[in-house]
Amino acid sequence: MTTTATPAIEATGLVKNFGDNRAVDGVDLTVAAGTVYGVLGPNGAGKTTTISMLATLLKPDGGSARIFGHDVVHEARTVRGLIGVTGQYASVDEKLSATENLVIFGRLLGLKHRDAKQKAAELLEEFALTEAARRPLSKFSGGMRRRLDLAASLIAQPPLLFLDEPTTGLDPRTRAQMWDTIRRLVSTGSTVLLTTQYLDEADQLADRIAVIDHGRVVAEGTADDLKASVGLASLQLRLADPADGRLARQSVHDVLGVTVAAGTDPGLLVVPLQNPDRVTDLLVELRGNGIRLSEFGVQKPTLDEVFFAITGRPADDQTAATPEKDEVLA
């Protein structure tokens, strides 16, 4: 007899209304323990409201959700002991130092003063903030504040961590540091649900990804699953002599049965990769016709293309049907 590990998150038909606005409209999510689950969506799509319901900060108007098997409504206190939440804006006091902020969080979570100070010191070292430990937060950069906010959410070492756009506004170096921290958390057994508008972030970190638009999950799967859903990979051939373009396109048609139109770049052929097994035959044909290549590669669809195909707008489009302010107020 086989058993199935309890998922970190099981949500079925989650609904949340703000007046006449349905911010979340029947969201289903299943997140396996010990993984990173990415949630993509434009501003106002329902990402933050969904997290607020899963984290017991909002009561669903419909549907149900469980965290490690515990109902978020009827067992809210138990659920709160299993999670940490890092929101879009740092929940810290600017007048206090980094150490003082973390000690306060530790004391609120029931740690003795000595234990809270020790935990604060450990977290400040983990997030490379030791040198700024006594500095008021008003002197912190945006990246330092985001790291401190994440540190605060880890004081209780929760098995499930909600990260709501944790790297928004960070420089590339600090984003990379945050990615390393998230990977370390998961390697030690934590589960992370990550919302983001950075598609490369989801591609780098997430084991599975859900795309939410207009309050609904409109696509779900691994990054490769989602890329495959919008079309084939393409074979990209850079000709050493652009004058060979016409003969090269004929060779592609003869071997692969694909018609490639001439593009604005006469030296580049982009060929839909319908039959990867025949690529070697194509290369032999090109060589036989005296056509030399300067570059050769296979390009999969990007998550940007996936996002555009699914939502009808690019990932950096800030317009949305559901106002973001509803989510922030939530």
C-alpha positions as CSV (number, residue, x, y, z in Angstrom):
1,M,0.0,0.0,0.0
2,T,1.4,3.4,-1.0
3,T,0.8,6.7,0.8
4,T,0.9,10.2,-0.5
5,A,2.6,13.0,1.5
6,T,0.3,15.7,2.6
7,P,0.6,18.7,0.3
8,A,1.8,22.0,1.8
9,I,-1.1,23.8,0.2
10,E,-4.5,22.4,-1.1
11,A,-6.9,25.1,-2.3
12,T,-10.1,24.4,-4.1
13,G,-12.4,27.0,-5.6
14,L,-11.2,29.9,-3.5
15,V,-13.3,33.0,-4.0
16,K,-13.0,36.5,-2.6
17,N,-15.2,39.5,-3.3
18,F,-14.7,43.2,-2.6
19,G,-18.1,44.7,-3.1
20,D,-19.0,44.1,-6.7
21,N,-15.4,43.2,-7.6
22,R,-14.5,39.5,-7.6
23,A,-10.8,39.6,-6.9
24,V,-10.4,35.8,-6.7
25,D,-12.7,33.7,-8.8
26,G,-12.3,30.0,-8.0
27,V,-8.6,29.4,-7.6
28,D,-7.4,25.8,-7.3
29,L,-3.8,25.2,-6.2
30,T,-1.9,22.1,-5.0
31,V,1.7,22.7,-3.7
32,A,3.9,19.8,-2.8
33,A,6.0,20.1,0.3
34,G,9.6,20.9,-0.1
35,T,9.2,22.8,-3.4
36,V,9.1,26.3,-4.8
37,Y,5.8,27.1,-6.3
38,G,5.7,30.2,-8.5
39,V,2.6,32.3,-9.1
40,L,2.7,34.7,-12.0
41,G,0.2,37.4,-13.0
42,P,-0.2,41.0,-13.8
43,N,-1.0,43.7,-11.2
44,G,-4.5,43.1,-9.8
45,A,-4.7,39.5,-11.0
46,G,-5.5,38.2,-7.6
47,K,-2.1,36.9,-6.4
48,T,-1.9,38.9,-3.1
49,T,-5.5,38.3,-2.2
50,T,-5.0,34.6,-2.8
51,I,-2.0,34.6,-0.5
52,S,-3.9,36.5,2.1
53,M,-6.6,33.8,2.2
54,L,-4.1,31.0,2.4
55,A,-2.2,32.8,5.2
56,T,-5.5,33.3,7.2
57,L,-5.3,37.1,6.8
58,L,-8.6,37.1,4.8
59,K,-11.6,34.8,5.1
60,P,-12.6,33.2,1.8
61,D,-16.1,34.0,0.5
62,G,-16.1,30.6,-1.2
63,G,-14.1,27.4,-1.6
64,S,-11.7,25.9,0.9
65,A,-7.9,25.7,1.6
66,R,-5.7,23.5,3.8
67,I,-2.1,24.1,4.9
68,F,-0.4,20.8,5.6
69,G,-3.9,19.3,6.0
70,H,-5.2,22.1,8.4
71,D,-8.2,24.2,7.3
72,V,-7.3,27.9,7.0
73,V,-10.7,29.0,8.4
74,H,-11.5,26.4,11.1
75,E,-7.9,25.8,12.2
76,A,-6.5,29.3,11.6
77,R,-4.4,29.3,14.8
78,T,-2.7,26.0,13.9
79,V,-2.1,27.3,10.3
80,R,-0.4,30.5,11.6
81,G,2.1,28.4,13.5
82,L,3.1,26.7,10.2
83,I,3.7,29.7,8.0
84,G,5.7,32.8,7.5
85,V,4.6,35.7,5.3
86,T,6.8,38.3,3.6
87,G,4.6,40.9,1.9
88,Q,5.3,43.5,-0.8
89,Y,6.3,46.1,1.7
90,A,8.6,45.7,4.7
91,S,6.7,45.2,7.9
92,V,9.4,46.7,10.1
93,D,9.9,49.9,12.2
94,E,12.1,52.4,10.6
95,K,13.1,54.1,13.9
96,L,14.5,50.9,15.3
97,S,17.7,49.1,14.4
98,A,17.8,45.8,12.5
99,T,18.6,43.9,15.7
100,E,15.8,45.6,17.6
101,N,13.3,44.8,14.9
102,L,14.2,41.1,14.9
103,V,14.3,40.9,18.7
104,I,10.7,42.3,18.8
105,F,9.5,39.8,16.3
106,G,11.1,37.0,18.3
107,R,9.6,38.1,21.5
108,L,6.1,38.4,19.8
109,L,6.6,34.8,18.7
110,G,7.3,33.7,22.3
111,L,11.0,33.5,22.4
112,K,12.9,34.5,25.6
113,H,14.9,37.7,25.3
114,R,18.3,35.9,25.2
115,D,17.0,33.4,22.5
116,A,15.5,36.3,20.5
117,K,18.8,38.1,20.5
118,Q,20.7,35.0,19.4
119,K,18.2,34.3,16.6
120,A,18.4,37.9,15.5
121,A,22.2,37.6,15.3
122,E,22.1,34.4,13.3
123,L,19.6,35.8,10.8
124,L,21.5,39.1,10.3
125,E,24.6,37.0,9.5
126,E,22.6,34.8,7.1
127,F,21.4,37.8,5.2
128,A,24.7,39.7,5.3
129,L,23.4,42.5,7.6
130,T,25.7,42.0,10.6
131,E,27.6,45.2,9.9
132,A,24.3,47.2,9.8
133,A,22.8,45.5,12.8
134,R,22.7,48.7,15.0
135,R,21.9,51.0,12.1
136,P,18.4,52.6,12.1
137,L,16.3,51.2,9.3
138,S,15.8,54.7,7.9
139,K,19.4,54.4,6.7
140,F,18.9,51.1,5.0
141,S,18.7,50.7,1.2
142,G,15.7,49.1,-0.4
143,G,17.6,45.8,-0.8
144,M,18.7,45.7,2.8
145,R,15.1,46.3,4.0
146,R,13.8,43.5,1.8
147,R,16.4,41.1,3.2
148,L,15.5,42.2,6.8
149,D,11.8,41.6,6.1
150,L,12.6,38.1,4.9
151,A,14.8,37.5,7.9
152,A,11.9,38.5,10.2
153,S,9.6,36.0,8.6
154,L,12.1,33.2,9.3
155,I,12.5,33.7,13.0
156,A,10.1,30.9,13.8
157,Q,11.6,28.7,10.9
158,P,8.2,28.0,9.4
159,P,7.8,25.0,7.2
160,L,5.8,27.1,4.6
161,L,6.9,30.6,3.6
162,F,4.8,32.9,1.5
163,L,6.9,35.4,-0.4
164,D,4.9,38.1,-2.2
165,E,7.1,39.7,-4.8
166,P,10.1,39.6,-2.5
167,T,12.6,41.0,-5.1
168,T,10.5,43.9,-6.4
169,G,12.7,47.0,-6.9
170,L,16.0,45.2,-6.0
171,D,19.2,45.5,-8.0
172,P,20.3,42.4,-9.9
173,R,23.0,41.5,-7.4
174,T,20.6,41.6,-4.4
175,R,18.0,39.7,-6.4
176,A,20.6,37.0,-7.0
177,Q,21.4,36.9,-3.3
178,M,17.7,36.5,-2.5
179,W,17.5,33.6,-5.0
180,D,20.3,31.8,-3.2
181,T,18.6,32.3,0.1
182,I,15.3,30.8,-1.2
183,R,17.2,27.8,-2.6
184,R,18.9,27.2,0.7
185,L,15.5,27.4,2.5
186,V,14.1,24.7,0.2
187,S,17.2,22.6,0.5
188,T,16.6,22.4,4.3
189,G,13.0,21.2,3.9
190,S,11.0,24.4,3.7
191,T,8.2,25.0,1.1
192,V,8.0,28.4,-0.6
193,L,5.1,29.9,-2.5
194,L,6.5,32.8,-4.5
195,T,4.5,35.5,-6.4
196,T,6.5,37.5,-8.9
197,Q,6.3,39.6,-12.0
198,Y,9.8,38.7,-13.0
199,L,9.5,35.8,-15.4
200,D,13.2,34.9,-15.2
201,E,12.7,34.6,-11.4
202,A,10.0,32.0,-11.8
203,D,12.0,30.2,-14.4
204,Q,15.1,30.0,-12.2
205,L,13.4,29.0,-8.9
206,A,10.0,27.4,-9.3
207,D,9.4,23.7,-9.6
208,R,5.9,24.4,-10.8
209,I,4.2,27.6,-11.9
210,A,0.6,28.9,-11.9
211,V,-0.5,31.8,-14.1
212,I,-3.3,33.8,-12.5
213,D,-5.3,36.3,-14.5
214,H,-8.6,38.0,-13.6
215,G,-8.8,36.0,-10.4
216,R,-8.4,32.6,-12.0
217,V,-5.7,30.1,-12.7
218,V,-5.4,30.1,-16.4
219,A,-2.4,27.8,-16.8
220,E,-0.3,25.5,-14.5
221,G,2.6,23.2,-14.8
222,T,6.4,23.2,-14.9
223,A,8.2,25.9,-16.8
224,D,8.9,23.5,-19.7
225,D,5.2,22.5,-19.7
226,L,4.1,26.1,-20.1
227,K,6.7,26.8,-22.7
228,A,5.6,23.8,-24.7
229,S,2.0,24.9,-24.5
230,V,2.6,28.0,-26.7
231,G,4.5,26.3,-29.5
232,L,7.5,24.4,-30.7
233,A,11.1,25.2,-30.1
234,S,12.9,26.8,-33.1
235,L,16.1,25.9,-34.9
236,Q,18.1,29.0,-35.4
237,L,20.7,29.0,-38.2
238,R,23.1,31.9,-38.8
239,L,24.6,31.7,-42.3
240,A,28.2,32.6,-42.9
241,D,27.2,34.2,-46.2
242,P,23.7,35.8,-46.2
243,A,23.7,35.4,-50.0
244,D,23.1,31.7,-49.4
245,G,19.7,32.4,-47.8
246,R,17.5,31.3,-50.7
247,L,19.4,28.0,-51.2
248,A,19.4,27.4,-47.4
249,R,15.6,27.9,-47.2
250,Q,15.1,25.5,-50.1
251,S,17.3,22.9,-48.2
252,V,15.1,23.3,-45.1
253,H,12.0,22.7,-47.2
254,D,13.5,19.7,-48.9
255,V,14.7,18.0,-45.7
256,L,12.2,19.1,-43.0
257,G,9.2,19.9,-45.2
258,V,9.0,23.4,-43.6
259,T,8.6,26.6,-45.5
260,V,10.7,29.4,-44.0
261,A,10.0,32.9,-45.2
262,A,12.8,35.4,-45.7
263,G,13.1,37.7,-42.7
264,T,14.4,41.2,-42.2
265,D,17.8,39.6,-41.4
266,P,18.9,37.7,-44.6
267,G,21.5,35.8,-42.7
268,L,19.3,34.3,-40.1
269,L,16.9,31.3,-40.6
270,V,14.4,30.5,-37.8
271,V,12.9,27.1,-38.4
272,P,10.0,25.5,-36.4
273,L,11.5,22.4,-34.9
274,Q,8.8,19.9,-35.7
275,N,11.1,16.9,-36.2
276,P,14.3,17.1,-34.2
277,D,15.5,13.7,-35.5
278,R,15.9,15.2,-39.0
279,V,18.2,18.1,-37.9
280,T,21.3,16.0,-38.6
281,D,20.0,15.3,-42.1
282,L,19.5,19.1,-42.6
283,L,23.1,19.9,-41.6
284,V,24.4,17.2,-44.0
285,E,22.3,18.7,-46.8
286,L,23.5,22.2,-46.0
287,R,27.2,21.1,-46.1
288,G,26.5,19.2,-49.4
289,N,25.2,22.4,-50.9
290,G,28.3,24.3,-49.8
291,I,26.4,26.4,-47.2
292,R,28.4,27.2,-44.1
293,L,27.0,28.2,-40.7
294,S,28.5,30.7,-38.3
295,E,26.0,29.9,-35.5
296,F,23.6,27.1,-34.7
297,G,21.2,26.7,-31.8
298,V,17.8,25.6,-30.5
299,Q,15.6,28.2,-28.9
300,K,12.7,27.2,-26.6
301,P,9.8,29.5,-26.1
302,T,10.4,31.9,-23.2
303,L,8.1,32.5,-20.2
304,D,7.6,36.0,-21.6
305,E,6.0,34.4,-24.7
306,V,4.0,32.1,-22.5
307,F,2.7,35.0,-20.4
308,F,1.7,37.0,-23.5
309,A,0.0,34.0,-25.2
310,I,-2.0,33.2,-22.0
311,T,-2.9,36.7,-20.8
312,G,-2.8,38.7,-24.0
313,R,-0.3,41.2,-22.7
314,P,3.4,41.3,-21.8
315,A,4.5,40.7,-18.3
316,D,5.6,44.3,-17.7
317,D,2.1,45.6,-18.6
318,Q,0.9,47.3,-15.5
319,T,-2.8,47.5,-16.6
320,A,-5.2,45.0,-15.2
321,A,-8.9,44.5,-14.8
322,T,-8.8,44.2,-11.1
323,P,-7.2,47.2,-9.3
324,E,-4.1,46.5,-7.4
325,K,-5.3,48.7,-4.6
326,D,-7.9,46.1,-3.7
327,E,-5.2,43.6,-3.1
328,V,-3.1,46.0,-1.0
329,L,-6.1,46.9,1.1
330,A,-6.8,43.2,1.5
